Amino acid sequence: MGLNWRAAARGALVGLVVIIPLSVLNEIVSPGSDGPKGVWVGVLAVGILGAFLLAGFVAAEREPDLPYAHGILGGLGALVFWVLISLVRDVFTSRSPHFRDILSAALLAVAFGIIGGVISNRRSVRTPET
């Protein structure tokens, strides 16, 4: 049994569906990088982490044989899609991407993707098969 790339892609797309509106809301609430952004930064950050968790969960649910690997791929896939969209946006707005921020986000995507895989695995263990 190998990796199910469709399951990973499905999880990544679900995560992206959550991340895109949060990113748009972030641009509306805090236009520009100067000054304090208030409590919205924390709320939106928790939402993004939740999206990584959801991506990992969905990917692991679609392929329960390797829940942790698919959780990682779901979370990282959502991040990759998000970074690609951000890079295209940055080309038109003359922003420069910060490599260290992308690496930090990748670490968080992996961590929360695994947590999604763990939740999926625990849930499938408890669910009796009939």
Backbone atoms as SQL, in Angstrom:
CREATE TABLE atoms (id INTEGER PRIMARY KEY, chain TEXT, resi INTEGER, resn TEXT, atom TEXT, x REAL, y REAL, z REAL);
INSERT INTO atoms VALUES
  (1, 'A', 1, 'MET', 'N', 0.829, -1.167, 0.000),
  (2, 'A', 1, 'MET', 'CA', 0.000, 0.000, 0.000),
  (3, 'A', 1, 'MET', 'C', 0.884, 1.245, 0.000),
  (4, 'A', 2, 'GLY', 'N', 0.687, 2.041, -0.998),
  (5, 'A', 2, 'GLY', 'CA', 1.485, 3.248, -1.136),
  (6, 'A', 2, 'GLY', 'C', 0.673, 4.482, -0.796),
  (7, 'A', 3, 'LEU', 'N', 1.255, 5.586, -1.144),
  (8, 'A', 3, 'LEU', 'CA', 0.590, 6.865, -0.901),
  (9, 'A', 3, 'LEU', 'C', -0.546, 7.064, -1.893),
  (10, 'A', 4, 'ASN', 'N', -1.625, 7.573, -1.391),
  (11, 'A', 4, 'ASN', 'CA', -2.772, 7.894, -2.221),
  (12, 'A', 4, 'ASN', 'C', -2.732, 9.397, -2.481),
  (13, 'A', 5, 'TRP', 'N', -2.235, 9.763, -3.656),
  (14, 'A', 5, 'TRP', 'CA', -2.054, 11.184, -3.965),
  (15, 'A', 5, 'TRP', 'C', -3.387, 11.904, -4.118),
  (16, 'A', 6, 'ARG', 'N', -4.424, 11.181, -4.516),
  (17, 'A', 6, 'ARG', 'CA', -5.748, 11.812, -4.621),
  (18, 'A', 6, 'ARG', 'C', -6.279, 12.189, -3.235),
  (19, 'A', 7, 'ALA', 'N', -6.038, 11.325, -2.264),
  (20, 'A', 7, 'ALA', 'CA', -6.465, 11.631, -0.896),
  (21, 'A', 7, 'ALA', 'C', -5.717, 12.850, -0.369),
  (22, 'A', 8, 'ALA', 'N', -4.421, 12.909, -0.637),
  (23, 'A', 8, 'ALA', 'CA', -3.620, 14.055, -0.199),
  (24, 'A', 8, 'ALA', 'C', -4.083, 15.333, -0.889),
  (25, 'A', 9, 'ALA', 'N', -4.369, 15.240, -2.175),
  (26, 'A', 9, 'ALA', 'CA', -4.839, 16.420, -2.913),
  (27, 'A', 9, 'ALA', 'C', -6.210, 16.864, -2.420),
  (28, 'A', 10, 'ARG', 'N', -7.066, 15.899, -2.111),
  (29, 'A', 10, 'ARG', 'CA', -8.396, 16.253, -1.593),
  (30, 'A', 10, 'ARG', 'C', -8.260, 16.998, -0.271),
  (31, 'A', 11, 'GLY', 'N', -7.418, 16.492, 0.614),
  (32, 'A', 11, 'GLY', 'CA', -7.188, 17.166, 1.888),
  (33, 'A', 11, 'GLY', 'C', -6.608, 18.552, 1.695),
  (34, 'A', 12, 'ALA', 'N', -5.638, 18.672, 0.788),
  (35, 'A', 12, 'ALA', 'CA', -5.018, 19.973, 0.522),
  (36, 'A', 12, 'ALA', 'C', -6.035, 20.969, -0.012),
  (37, 'A', 13, 'LEU', 'N', -6.907, 20.525, -0.892),
  (38, 'A', 13, 'LEU', 'CA', -7.916, 21.433, -1.445),
  (39, 'A', 13, 'LEU', 'C', -8.933, 21.866, -0.397),
  (40, 'A', 14, 'VAL', 'N', -9.299, 20.953, 0.481),
  (41, 'A', 14, 'VAL', 'CA', -10.209, 21.330, 1.575),
  (42, 'A', 14, 'VAL', 'C', -9.553, 22.373, 2.472),
  (43, 'A', 15, 'GLY', 'N', -8.288, 22.160, 2.792),
  (44, 'A', 15, 'GLY', 'CA', -7.560, 23.148, 3.584),
  (45, 'A', 15, 'GLY', 'C', -7.468, 24.486, 2.882),
  (46, 'A', 16, 'LEU', 'N', -7.241, 24.451, 1.577),
  (47, 'A', 16, 'LEU', 'CA', -7.144, 25.688, 0.804),
  (48, 'A', 16, 'LEU', 'C', -8.470, 26.435, 0.768),
  (49, 'A', 17, 'VAL', 'N', -9.564, 25.697, 0.723),
  (50, 'A', 17, 'VAL', 'CA', -10.887, 26.333, 0.727),
  (51, 'A', 17, 'VAL', 'C', -11.096, 27.126, 2.018),
  (52, 'A', 18, 'VAL', 'N', -10.491, 26.699, 3.095),
  (53, 'A', 18, 'VAL', 'CA', -10.574, 27.433, 4.360),
  (54, 'A', 18, 'VAL', 'C', -9.556, 28.574, 4.390),
  (55, 'A', 19, 'ILE', 'N', -8.374, 28.344, 3.849),
  (56, 'A', 19, 'ILE', 'CA', -7.291, 29.327, 3.922),
  (57, 'A', 19, 'ILE', 'C', -7.577, 30.561, 3.063),
  (58, 'A', 20, 'ILE', 'N', -8.135, 30.380, 1.890),
  (59, 'A', 20, 'ILE', 'CA', -8.341, 31.518, 0.984),
  (60, 'A', 20, 'ILE', 'C', -9.222, 32.598, 1.608),
  (61, 'A', 21, 'PRO', 'N', -10.398, 32.261, 2.147),
  (62, 'A', 21, 'PRO', 'CA', -11.195, 33.338, 2.756),
  (63, 'A', 21, 'PRO', 'C', -10.504, 33.985, 3.956),
  (64, 'A', 22, 'LEU', 'N', -9.753, 33.192, 4.716),
  (65, 'A', 22, 'LEU', 'CA', -9.018, 33.761, 5.846),
  (66, 'A', 22, 'LEU', 'C', -7.944, 34.727, 5.372),
  (67, 'A', 23, 'SER', 'N', -7.278, 34.393, 4.278),
  (68, 'A', 23, 'SER', 'CA', -6.254, 35.284, 3.728),
  (69, 'A', 23, 'SER', 'C', -6.876, 36.571, 3.197),
  (70, 'A', 24, 'VAL', 'N', -8.010, 36.441, 2.541),
  (71, 'A', 24, 'VAL', 'CA', -8.707, 37.637, 2.050),
  (72, 'A', 24, 'VAL', 'C', -9.147, 38.502, 3.225),
  (73, 'A', 25, 'LEU', 'N', -9.689, 37.874, 4.255),
  (74, 'A', 25, 'LEU', 'CA', -10.098, 38.619, 5.442),
  (75, 'A', 25, 'LEU', 'C', -8.905, 39.301, 6.094),
  (76, 'A', 26, 'ASN', 'N', -7.763, 38.644, 6.109),
  (77, 'A', 26, 'ASN', 'CA', -6.550, 39.249, 6.659),
  (78, 'A', 26, 'ASN', 'C', -6.159, 40.505, 5.883),
  (79, 'A', 27, 'GLU', 'N', -6.271, 40.471, 4.570),
  (80, 'A', 27, 'GLU', 'CA', -5.942, 41.650, 3.757),
  (81, 'A', 27, 'GLU', 'C', -6.950, 42.777, 3.970),
  (82, 'A', 28, 'ILE', 'N', -8.193, 42.437, 4.225),
  (83, 'A', 28, 'ILE', 'CA', -9.213, 43.460, 4.464),
  (84, 'A', 28, 'ILE', 'C', -9.034, 44.091, 5.833),
  (85, 'A', 29, 'VAL', 'N', -8.816, 43.271, 6.840),
  (86, 'A', 29, 'VAL', 'CA', -8.721, 43.752, 8.222),
  (87, 'A', 29, 'VAL', 'C', -7.428, 44.507, 8.453),
  (88, 'A', 30, 'SER', 'N', -6.350, 44.045, 7.880),
  (89, 'A', 30, 'SER', 'CA', -5.048, 44.676, 8.119),
  (90, 'A', 30, 'SER', 'C', -4.345, 44.981, 6.807),
  (91, 'A', 31, 'PRO', 'N', -4.806, 46.002, 6.095),
  (92, 'A', 31, 'PRO', 'CA', -4.153, 46.319, 4.828),
  (93, 'A', 31, 'PRO', 'C', -2.801, 46.966, 5.056),
  (94, 'A', 32, 'GLY', 'N', -1.759, 46.394, 4.645),
  (95, 'A', 32, 'GLY', 'CA', -0.425, 46.946, 4.860),
  (96, 'A', 32, 'GLY', 'C', 0.258, 46.269, 6.028),
  (97, 'A', 33, 'SER', 'N', 1.558, 46.351, 6.046),
  (98, 'A', 33, 'SER', 'CA', 2.310, 45.644, 7.067),
  (99, 'A', 33, 'SER', 'C', 2.749, 46.540, 8.214),
  (100, 'A', 34, 'ASP', 'N', 2.429, 47.834, 8.173),
  (101, 'A', 34, 'ASP', 'CA', 2.853, 48.753, 9.222),
  (102, 'A', 34, 'ASP', 'C', 1.788, 48.875, 10.300),
  (103, 'A', 35, 'GLY', 'N', 2.238, 48.975, 11.531),
  (104, 'A', 35, 'GLY', 'CA', 1.317, 49.184, 12.643),
  (105, 'A', 35, 'GLY', 'C', 0.764, 47.893, 13.197),
  (106, 'A', 36, 'PRO', 'N', 0.141, 47.996, 14.363),
  (107, 'A', 36, 'PRO', 'CA', -0.436, 46.791, 14.983),
  (108, 'A', 36, 'PRO', 'C', -1.681, 46.336, 14.229),
  (109, 'A', 37, 'LYS', 'N', -1.787, 45.062, 14.098),
  (110, 'A', 37, 'LYS', 'CA', -2.929, 44.493, 13.393),
  (111, 'A', 37, 'LYS', 'C', -4.022, 44.043, 14.353),
  (112, 'A', 38, 'GLY', 'N', -3.754, 44.143, 15.636),
  (113, 'A', 38, 'GLY', 'CA', -4.771, 43.823, 16.617),
  (114, 'A', 38, 'GLY', 'C', -4.948, 42.338, 16.838),
  (115, 'A', 39, 'VAL', 'N', -6.063, 42.024, 17.412),
  (116, 'A', 39, 'VAL', 'CA', -6.368, 40.644, 17.785),
  (117, 'A', 39, 'VAL', 'C', -6.658, 39.774, 16.560),
  (118, 'A', 40, 'TRP', 'N', -6.933, 40.416, 15.421),
  (119, 'A', 40, 'TRP', 'CA', -7.272, 39.650, 14.222),
  (120, 'A', 40, 'TRP', 'C', -6.135, 38.742, 13.765),
  (121, 'A', 41, 'VAL', 'N', -4.910, 39.166, 13.991),
  (122, 'A', 41, 'VAL', 'CA', -3.771, 38.343, 13.581),
  (123, 'A', 41, 'VAL', 'C', -3.825, 36.986, 14.276),
  (124, 'A', 42, 'GLY', 'N', -4.085, 36.993, 15.571),
  (125, 'A', 42, 'GLY', 'CA', -4.164, 35.740, 16.316),
  (126, 'A', 42, 'GLY', 'C', -5.337, 34.880, 15.891),
  (127, 'A', 43, 'VAL', 'N', -6.481, 35.514, 15.702),
  (128, 'A', 43, 'VAL', 'CA', -7.675, 34.774, 15.294),
  (129, 'A', 43, 'VAL', 'C', -7.469, 34.139, 13.925),
  (130, 'A', 44, 'LEU', 'N', -6.929, 34.907, 12.992),
  (131, 'A', 44, 'LEU', 'CA', -6.710, 34.378, 11.649),
  (132, 'A', 44, 'LEU', 'C', -5.609, 33.316, 11.639),
  (133, 'A', 45, 'ALA', 'N', -4.592, 33.480, 12.473),
  (134, 'A', 45, 'ALA', 'CA', -3.530, 32.469, 12.559),
  (135, 'A', 45, 'ALA', 'C', -4.088, 31.147, 13.076),
  (136, 'A', 46, 'VAL', 'N', -4.936, 31.212, 14.076),
  (137, 'A', 46, 'VAL', 'CA', -5.566, 29.985, 14.589),
  (138, 'A', 46, 'VAL', 'C', -6.435, 29.355, 13.498),
  (139, 'A', 47, 'GLY', 'N', -7.112, 30.176, 12.713),
  (140, 'A', 47, 'GLY', 'CA', -7.912, 29.659, 11.605),
  (141, 'A', 47, 'GLY', 'C', -7.061, 28.952, 10.560),
  (142, 'A', 48, 'ILE', 'N', -5.904, 29.508, 10.254),
  (143, 'A', 48, 'ILE', 'CA', -4.996, 28.881, 9.276),
  (144, 'A', 48, 'ILE', 'C', -4.472, 27.552, 9.820),
  (145, 'A', 49, 'LEU', 'N', -4.096, 27.540, 11.098),
  (146, 'A', 49, 'LEU', 'CA', -3.633, 26.286, 11.699),
  (147, 'A', 49, 'LEU', 'C', -4.750, 25.248, 11.688),
  (148, 'A', 50, 'GLY', 'N', -5.971, 25.699, 11.939),
  (149, 'A', 50, 'GLY', 'CA', -7.122, 24.803, 11.859),
  (150, 'A', 50, 'GLY', 'C', -7.318, 24.262, 10.446),
  (151, 'A', 51, 'ALA', 'N', -7.027, 25.089, 9.449),
  (152, 'A', 51, 'ALA', 'CA', -7.136, 24.636, 8.064),
  (153, 'A', 51, 'ALA', 'C', -6.106, 23.548, 7.761),
  (154, 'A', 52, 'PHE', 'N', -4.888, 23.690, 8.292),
  (155, 'A', 52, 'PHE', 'CA', -3.873, 22.648, 8.116),
  (156, 'A', 52, 'PHE', 'C', -4.322, 21.360, 8.792),
  (157, 'A', 53, 'LEU', 'N', -4.892, 21.478, 9.983),
  (158, 'A', 53, 'LEU', 'CA', -5.389, 20.314, 10.716),
  (159, 'A', 53, 'LEU', 'C', -6.510, 19.643, 9.922),
  (160, 'A', 54, 'LEU', 'N', -7.426, 20.443, 9.409),
  (161, 'A', 54, 'LEU', 'CA', -8.537, 19.906, 8.623),
  (162, 'A', 54, 'LEU', 'C', -8.030, 19.219, 7.355),
  (163, 'A', 55, 'ALA', 'N', -7.042, 19.820, 6.709),
  (164, 'A', 55, 'ALA', 'CA', -6.466, 19.211, 5.506),
  (165, 'A', 55, 'ALA', 'C', -5.860, 17.846, 5.828),
  (166, 'A', 56, 'GLY', 'N', -5.126, 17.766, 6.935),
  (167, 'A', 56, 'GLY', 'CA', -4.551, 16.491, 7.347),
  (168, 'A', 56, 'GLY', 'C', -5.622, 15.467, 7.702),
  (169, 'A', 57, 'PHE', 'N', -6.656, 15.918, 8.375),
  (170, 'A', 57, 'PHE', 'CA', -7.745, 15.028, 8.762),
  (171, 'A', 57, 'PHE', 'C', -8.446, 14.449, 7.533),
  (172, 'A', 58, 'VAL', 'N', -8.794, 15.317, 6.583),
  (173, 'A', 58, 'VAL', 'CA', -9.504, 14.864, 5.380),
  (174, 'A', 58, 'VAL', 'C', -8.646, 13.890, 4.574),
  (175, 'A', 59, 'ALA', 'N', -7.361, 14.201, 4.425),
  (176, 'A', 59, 'ALA', 'CA', -6.475, 13.304, 3.678),
  (177, 'A', 59, 'ALA', 'C', -6.359, 11.955, 4.375),
  (178, 'A', 60, 'ALA', 'N', -6.242, 11.971, 5.696),
  (179, 'A', 60, 'ALA', 'CA', -6.118, 10.715, 6.447),
  (180, 'A', 60, 'ALA', 'C', -7.418, 9.922, 6.433),
  (181, 'A', 61, 'GLU', 'N', -8.542, 10.598, 6.429),
  (182, 'A', 61, 'GLU', 'CA', -9.835, 9.905, 6.361),
  (183, 'A', 61, 'GLU', 'C', -9.999, 9.188, 5.025),
  (184, 'A', 62, 'ARG', 'N', -9.481, 9.787, 3.963),
  (185, 'A', 62, 'ARG', 'CA', -9.608, 9.186, 2.635),
  (186, 'A', 62, 'ARG', 'C', -8.672, 7.987, 2.456),
  (187, 'A', 63, 'GLU', 'N', -7.607, 7.938, 3.241),
  (188, 'A', 63, 'GLU', 'CA', -6.652, 6.820, 3.155),
  (189, 'A', 63, 'GLU', 'C', -6.218, 6.426, 4.560),
  (190, 'A', 64, 'PRO', 'N', -7.021, 5.591, 5.236),
  (191, 'A', 64, 'PRO', 'CA', -6.740, 5.263, 6.634),
  (192, 'A', 64, 'PRO', 'C', -5.542, 4.336, 6.847),
  (193, 'A', 65, 'ASP', 'N', -4.987, 3.752, 5.787),
  (194, 'A', 65, 'ASP', 'CA', -3.843, 2.854, 5.969),
  (195, 'A', 65, 'ASP', 'C', -2.579, 3.600, 6.385),
  (196, 'A', 66, 'LEU', 'N', -2.395, 4.810, 5.905),
  (197, 'A', 66, 'LEU', 'CA', -1.231, 5.632, 6.244),
  (198, 'A', 66, 'LEU', 'C', -1.716, 7.015, 6.698),
  (199, 'A', 67, 'PRO', 'N', -2.369, 7.098, 7.860),
  (200, 'A', 67, 'PRO', 'CA', -2.990, 8.366, 8.236),
  (201, 'A', 67, 'PRO', 'C', -1.991, 9.487, 8.507),
  (202, 'A', 68, 'TYR', 'N', -0.847, 9.176, 9.074),
  (203, 'A', 68, 'TYR', 'CA', 0.107, 10.239, 9.414),
  (204, 'A', 68, 'TYR', 'C', 0.769, 10.793, 8.155),
  (205, 'A', 69, 'ALA', 'N', 1.152, 9.913, 7.259),
  (206, 'A', 69, 'ALA', 'CA', 1.768, 10.367, 6.006),
  (207, 'A', 69, 'ALA', 'C', 0.787, 11.205, 5.198),
  (208, 'A', 70, 'HIS', 'N', -0.459, 10.751, 5.144),
  (209, 'A', 70, 'HIS', 'CA', -1.448, 11.512, 4.385),
  (210, 'A', 70, 'HIS', 'C', -1.830, 12.803, 5.096),
  (211, 'A', 71, 'GLY', 'N', -1.782, 12.800, 6.421),
  (212, 'A', 71, 'GLY', 'CA', -2.002, 14.036, 7.160),
  (213, 'A', 71, 'GLY', 'C', -0.936, 15.068, 6.851),
  (214, 'A', 72, 'ILE', 'N', 0.319, 14.616, 6.813),
  (215, 'A', 72, 'ILE', 'CA', 1.418, 15.515, 6.459),
  (216, 'A', 72, 'ILE', 'C', 1.233, 16.048, 5.040),
  (217, 'A', 73, 'LEU', 'N', 0.938, 15.152, 4.112),
  (218, 'A', 73, 'LEU', 'CA', 0.782, 15.580, 2.722),
  (219, 'A', 73, 'LEU', 'C', -0.405, 16.523, 2.544),
  (220, 'A', 74, 'GLY', 'N', -1.486, 16.285, 3.274),
  (221, 'A', 74, 'GLY', 'CA', -2.631, 17.192, 3.191),
  (222, 'A', 74, 'GLY', 'C', -2.291, 18.584, 3.696),
  (223, 'A', 75, 'GLY', 'N', -1.648, 18.652, 4.864),
  (224, 'A', 75, 'GLY', 'CA', -1.265, 19.943, 5.426),
  (225, 'A', 75, 'GLY', 'C', -0.250, 20.669, 4.560),
  (226, 'A', 76, 'LEU', 'N', 0.777, 19.957, 4.119),
  (227, 'A', 76, 'LEU', 'CA', 1.788, 20.577, 3.258),
  (228, 'A', 76, 'LEU', 'C', 1.221, 20.962, 1.900),
  (229, 'A', 77, 'GLY', 'N', 0.326, 20.136, 1.389),
  (230, 'A', 77, 'GLY', 'CA', -0.301, 20.463, 0.104),
  (231, 'A', 77, 'GLY', 'C', -1.099, 21.746, 0.177),
  (232, 'A', 78, 'ALA', 'N', -1.843, 21.929, 1.270),
  (233, 'A', 78, 'ALA', 'CA', -2.593, 23.178, 1.445),
  (234, 'A', 78, 'ALA', 'C', -1.630, 24.362, 1.502),
  (235, 'A', 79, 'LEU', 'N', -0.512, 24.185, 2.193),
  (236, 'A', 79, 'LEU', 'CA', 0.481, 25.258, 2.276),
  (237, 'A', 79, 'LEU', 'C', 1.079, 25.555, 0.904),
  (238, 'A', 80, 'VAL', 'N', 1.403, 24.525, 0.144),
  (239, 'A', 80, 'VAL', 'CA', 2.006, 24.730, -1.178),
  (240, 'A', 80, 'VAL', 'C', 1.046, 25.503, -2.081),
  (241, 'A', 81, 'PHE', 'N', -0.227, 25.107, -2.079),
  (242, 'A', 81, 'PHE', 'CA', -1.214, 25.843, -2.881),
  (243, 'A', 81, 'PHE', 'C', -1.300, 27.303, -2.425),
  (244, 'A', 82, 'TRP', 'N', -1.306, 27.500, -1.113),
  (245, 'A', 82, 'TRP', 'CA', -1.405, 28.844, -0.547),
  (246, 'A', 82, 'TRP', 'C', -0.183, 29.683, -0.916),
  (247, 'A', 83, 'VAL', 'N', 0.998, 29.091, -0.842),
  (248, 'A', 83, 'VAL', 'CA', 2.229, 29.812, -1.193),
  (249, 'A', 83, 'VAL', 'C', 2.230, 30.160, -2.679),
  (250, 'A', 84, 'LEU', 'N', 1.800, 29.239, -3.531),
  (251, 'A', 84, 'LEU', 'CA', 1.745, 29.535, -4.960),
  (252, 'A', 84, 'LEU', 'C', 0.804, 30.695, -5.252),
  (253, 'A', 85, 'ILE', 'N', -0.348, 30.697, -4.620),
  (254, 'A', 85, 'ILE', 'CA', -1.290, 31.804, -4.799),
  (255, 'A', 85, 'ILE', 'C', -0.679, 33.105, -4.285),
  (256, 'A', 86, 'SER', 'N', -0.002, 33.030, -3.138),
  (257, 'A', 86, 'SER', 'CA', 0.643, 34.216, -2.570),
  (258, 'A', 86, 'SER', 'C', 1.753, 34.736, -3.473),
  (259, 'A', 87, 'LEU', 'N', 2.522, 33.833, -4.078),
  (260, 'A', 87, 'LEU', 'CA', 3.592, 34.271, -4.975),
  (261, 'A', 87, 'LEU', 'C', 3.035, 34.981, -6.198),
  (262, 'A', 88, 'VAL', 'N', 1.941, 34.470, -6.743),
  (263, 'A', 88, 'VAL', 'CA', 1.304, 35.141, -7.882),
  (264, 'A', 88, 'VAL', 'C', 0.800, 36.517, -7.447),
  (265, 'A', 89, 'ARG', 'N', 0.182, 36.579, -6.277),
  (266, 'A', 89, 'ARG', 'CA', -0.299, 37.866, -5.756),
  (267, 'A', 89, 'ARG', 'C', 0.860, 38.828, -5.534),
  (268, 'A', 90, 'ASP', 'N', 1.969, 38.309, -5.007),
  (269, 'A', 90, 'ASP', 'CA', 3.130, 39.153, -4.723),
  (270, 'A', 90, 'ASP', 'C', 3.761, 39.729, -5.983),
  (271, 'A', 91, 'VAL', 'N', 3.663, 39.006, -7.097),
  (272, 'A', 91, 'VAL', 'CA', 4.192, 39.519, -8.356),
  (273, 'A', 91, 'VAL', 'C', 3.438, 40.784, -8.756),
  (274, 'A', 92, 'PHE', 'N', 2.121, 40.788, -8.549),
  (275, 'A', 92, 'PHE', 'CA', 1.316, 41.932, -8.944),
  (276, 'A', 92, 'PHE', 'C', 1.339, 43.071, -7.931),
  (277, 'A', 93, 'THR', 'N', 1.712, 42.792, -6.688),
  (278, 'A', 93, 'THR', 'CA', 1.735, 43.835, -5.661),
  (279, 'A', 93, 'THR', 'C', 3.156, 44.244, -5.284),
  (280, 'A', 94, 'SER', 'N', 4.145, 43.711, -5.953),
  (281, 'A', 94, 'SER', 'CA', 5.562, 44.042, -5.716),
  (282, 'A', 94, 'SER', 'C', 6.023, 43.735, -4.297),
  (283, 'A', 95, 'ARG', 'N', 5.462, 42.739, -3.687),
  (284, 'A', 95, 'ARG', 'CA', 5.941, 42.277, -2.381),
  (285, 'A', 95, 'ARG', 'C', 6.996, 41.216, -2.610),
  (286, 'A', 96, 'SER', 'N', 7.867, 41.065, -1.643),
  (287, 'A', 96, 'SER', 'CA', 8.858, 40.002, -1.752),
  (288, 'A', 96, 'SER', 'C', 8.543, 38.918, -0.724),
  (289, 'A', 97, 'PRO', 'N', 8.541, 37.652, -1.155),
  (290, 'A', 97, 'PRO', 'CA', 8.254, 36.574, -0.206),
  (291, 'A', 97, 'PRO', 'C', 9.403, 36.397, 0.786),
  (292, 'A', 98, 'HIS', 'N', 9.075, 36.023, 1.976),
  (293, 'A', 98, 'HIS', 'CA', 10.068, 35.794, 3.018),
  (294, 'A', 98, 'HIS', 'C', 10.252, 34.293, 3.184),
  (295, 'A', 99, 'PHE', 'N', 11.426, 33.809, 2.810),
  (296, 'A', 99, 'PHE', 'CA', 11.708, 32.382, 2.827),
  (297, 'A', 99, 'PHE', 'C', 11.567, 31.796, 4.223),
  (298, 'A', 100, 'ARG', 'N', 12.013, 32.534, 5.238),
  (299, 'A', 100, 'ARG', 'CA', 11.948, 32.012, 6.605),
  (300, 'A', 100, 'ARG', 'C', 10.494, 31.875, 7.051),
  (301, 'A', 101, 'ASP', 'N', 9.610, 32.762, 6.590),
  (302, 'A', 101, 'ASP', 'CA', 8.194, 32.643, 6.923),
  (303, 'A', 101, 'ASP', 'C', 7.580, 31.403, 6.281),
  (304, 'A', 102, 'ILE', 'N', 8.000, 31.109, 5.064),
  (305, 'A', 102, 'ILE', 'CA', 7.489, 29.925, 4.375),
  (306, 'A', 102, 'ILE', 'C', 7.958, 28.660, 5.092),
  (307, 'A', 103, 'LEU', 'N', 9.211, 28.637, 5.541),
  (308, 'A', 103, 'LEU', 'CA', 9.711, 27.469, 6.273),
  (309, 'A', 103, 'LEU', 'C', 8.980, 27.299, 7.601),
  (310, 'A', 104, 'SER', 'N', 8.711, 28.391, 8.288),
  (311, 'A', 104, 'SER', 'CA', 7.952, 28.306, 9.549),
  (312, 'A', 104, 'SER', 'C', 6.550, 27.775, 9.297),
  (313, 'A', 105, 'ALA', 'N', 5.927, 28.273, 8.248),
  (314, 'A', 105, 'ALA', 'CA', 4.583, 27.804, 7.915),
  (315, 'A', 105, 'ALA', 'C', 4.610, 26.333, 7.524),
  (316, 'A', 106, 'ALA', 'N', 5.672, 25.889, 6.844),
  (317, 'A', 106, 'ALA', 'CA', 5.782, 24.473, 6.469),
  (318, 'A', 106, 'ALA', 'C', 5.874, 23.585, 7.704),
  (319, 'A', 107, 'LEU', 'N', 6.640, 24.029, 8.686),
  (320, 'A', 107, 'LEU', 'CA', 6.742, 23.267, 9.932),
  (321, 'A', 107, 'LEU', 'C', 5.383, 23.173, 10.616),
  (322, 'A', 108, 'LEU', 'N', 4.672, 24.275, 10.657),
  (323, 'A', 108, 'LEU', 'CA', 3.344, 24.266, 11.271),
  (324, 'A', 108, 'LEU', 'C', 2.361, 23.422, 10.462),
  (325, 'A', 109, 'ALA', 'N', 2.459, 23.479, 9.138),
  (326, 'A', 109, 'ALA', 'CA', 1.576, 22.665, 8.293),
  (327, 'A', 109, 'ALA', 'C', 1.808, 21.178, 8.535),
  (328, 'A', 110, 'VAL', 'N', 3.070, 20.787, 8.663),
  (329, 'A', 110, 'VAL', 'CA', 3.392, 19.377, 8.950),
  (330, 'A', 110, 'VAL', 'C', 2.855, 18.987, 10.319),
  (331, 'A', 111, 'ALA', 'N', 3.100, 19.825, 11.318),
  (332, 'A', 111, 'ALA', 'CA', 2.673, 19.503, 12.687),
  (333, 'A', 111, 'ALA', 'C', 1.155, 19.375, 12.771),
  (334, 'A', 112, 'PHE', 'N', 0.443, 20.344, 12.228),
  (335, 'A', 112, 'PHE', 'CA', -1.007, 20.291, 12.329),
  (336, 'A', 112, 'PHE', 'C', -1.612, 19.270, 11.376),
  (337, 'A', 113, 'GLY', 'N', -0.941, 18.984, 10.257),
  (338, 'A', 113, 'GLY', 'CA', -1.383, 17.898, 9.383),
  (339, 'A', 113, 'GLY', 'C', -1.290, 16.550, 10.089),
  (340, 'A', 114, 'ILE', 'N', -0.197, 16.352, 10.836),
  (341, 'A', 114, 'ILE', 'CA', -0.048, 15.112, 11.609),
  (342, 'A', 114, 'ILE', 'C', -1.131, 15.030, 12.686),
  (343, 'A', 115, 'ILE', 'N', -1.404, 16.131, 13.339),
  (344, 'A', 115, 'ILE', 'CA', -2.457, 16.128, 14.365),
  (345, 'A', 115, 'ILE', 'C', -3.787, 15.739, 13.738),
  (346, 'A', 116, 'GLY', 'N', -4.069, 16.255, 12.533),
  (347, 'A', 116, 'GLY', 'CA', -5.280, 15.845, 11.818),
  (348, 'A', 116, 'GLY', 'C', -5.272, 14.357, 11.521),
  (349, 'A', 117, 'GLY', 'N', -4.117, 13.823, 11.139),
  (350, 'A', 117, 'GLY', 'CA', -4.001, 12.385, 10.892),
  (351, 'A', 117, 'GLY', 'C', -4.203, 11.569, 12.156),
  (352, 'A', 118, 'VAL', 'N', -3.674, 12.065, 13.282),
  (353, 'A', 118, 'VAL', 'CA', -3.859, 11.375, 14.567),
  (354, 'A', 118, 'VAL', 'C', -5.337, 11.349, 14.938),
  (355, 'A', 119, 'ILE', 'N', -6.007, 12.480, 14.794),
  (356, 'A', 119, 'ILE', 'CA', -7.441, 12.540, 15.116),
  (357, 'A', 119, 'ILE', 'C', -8.216, 11.578, 14.235),
  (358, 'A', 120, 'SER', 'N', -7.891, 11.549, 12.960),
  (359, 'A', 120, 'SER', 'CA', -8.566, 10.626, 12.045),
  (360, 'A', 120, 'SER', 'C', -8.304, 9.177, 12.443),
  (361, 'A', 121, 'ASN', 'N', -7.057, 8.875, 12.788),
  (362, 'A', 121, 'ASN', 'CA', -6.708, 7.509, 13.174),
  (363, 'A', 121, 'ASN', 'C', -7.427, 7.100, 14.454),
  (364, 'A', 122, 'ARG', 'N', -7.454, 7.984, 15.434),
  (365, 'A', 122, 'ARG', 'CA', -8.144, 7.680, 16.699),
  (366, 'A', 122, 'ARG', 'C', -9.638, 7.486, 16.464),
  (367, 'A', 123, 'ARG', 'N', -10.184, 8.292, 15.589),
  (368, 'A', 123, 'ARG', 'CA', -11.611, 8.202, 15.301),
  (369, 'A', 123, 'ARG', 'C', -11.942, 6.882, 14.608),
  (370, 'A', 124, 'SER', 'N', -11.072, 6.450, 13.675),
  (371, 'A', 124, 'SER', 'CA', -11.354, 5.204, 12.960),
  (372, 'A', 124, 'SER', 'C', -11.134, 3.983, 13.858),
  (373, 'A', 125, 'VAL', 'N', -10.260, 4.098, 14.859),
  (374, 'A', 125, 'VAL', 'CA', -10.038, 3.001, 15.787),
  (375, 'A', 125, 'VAL', 'C', -11.267, 2.804, 16.660),
  (376, 'A', 126, 'ARG', 'N', -11.891, 3.894, 17.072),
  (377, 'A', 126, 'ARG', 'CA', -13.067, 3.824, 17.936),
  (378, 'A', 126, 'ARG', 'C', -14.335, 3.431, 17.215),
  (379, 'A', 127, 'THR', 'N', -14.401, 3.687, 15.915),
  (380, 'A', 127, 'THR', 'CA', -15.597, 3.389, 15.157),
  (381, 'A', 127, 'THR', 'C', -15.647, 1.906, 14.842),
  (382, 'A', 128, 'PRO', 'N', -16.666, 1.190, 15.347),
  (383, 'A', 128, 'PRO', 'CA', -16.741, -0.250, 15.073),
  (384, 'A', 128, 'PRO', 'C', -17.163, -0.485, 13.634),
  (385, 'A', 129, 'GLU', 'N', -16.496, -1.417, 12.998),
  (386, 'A', 129, 'GLU', 'CA', -16.839, -1.757, 11.617),
  (387, 'A', 129, 'GLU', 'C', -17.903, -2.843, 11.645),
  (388, 'A', 130, 'THR', 'N', -18.928, -2.643, 10.832),
  (389, 'A', 130, 'THR', 'CA', -20.020, -3.628, 10.780),
  (390, 'A', 130, 'THR', 'C', -20.097, -4.263, 9.451);
